[in-house]
């Protein structure tokens, strides 16, 4: 029954995701919080939800191969779960069919049973037919997104990126050296492994609950270090982290500053600000002043204005998240072509609001977790075309298919005297 419960939770989460404009992480966490499942069954439910979302187009292609006529949307969700178990998880056919059929009302069971049983002897044929389909079908990405990646990155890298996005994401963490040094961390948590190309990060097989609770580490991908490292904050400086929540970069900046100086951390979402406060307390960060503010709304609150000018500013801007699709598994299904120019205008507005807060010769870093030129290189170019306040200094990026970490972009500017 436990496995059946995991399947039911996965089905409810997928139905909710289809009907509501909420991210899958939020939905599945909500359902799992109410469930009494073992660790293995929780992992099974997560695998079902994220696996189906990563492979929606391909699963629907197979459903179309098995039945030419229209399938009810609720039945389709169940068929997606069944086919994912059969073709990806390689679940024993009898168990996959029996348990999946049990998820639907009696009147719908014949169609689900018949289609899943028909798929079993046709597995080789269905897999071969999928291999002959275009990349956007084979890897379950929106066609417009695949086409723009093929244009910007080339066919080979676009395919590598799509395949990367469909892999399960590793668990990385940054050692919080405000509380523990790297060598001590590795001794204290022997199941952690150092990341060769970034010694401040470690990899885990499972979420390091004890280390997180004690503030010894913070879960984040090594690509997030790029923006903080080129910001190069120094002890005693005054730093503005303009879009700080939930605090991964804020905590790293504080570490680089040796917890000496001042960090003003802002976000527009009160709920996320509360998470930021909790994270800073757990990490032992004592130099952060937290304020609610939306940088697209114009007037700077007096509490922030009283601290101007800043030595350095980080704008980790809201973006399309196309560099982190392996972790945000459903973001691909939320994007539309018009989102990229819309995000660009918002990013530019925020940047231009921040420039006057920077002291002469101060440095500003603009970063995203996007791979899109509209949000990265074009923003960096356009902000330089404005009033002669900023000059270019440095750009860095992480490309998943090249660097084996999440995608990220950072550009560093200096304000003229």
Beta strands, then each sheet from edge to edge (+ up, - down):
strand 1: 171-175
strand 2: 193-194
strand 3: 201-204
strand 4: 217-219
strand 5: 238-241
strand 6: 262-267
strand 7: 288-292
strand 8: 310-316
strand 9: 358-368
strand 10: 390-398
strand 11: 408-415
sheet 1: 2+ 3- 1+ 4-
sheet 2: 7+ 6+ 5+ 8+ 9+ 11- 10+
end
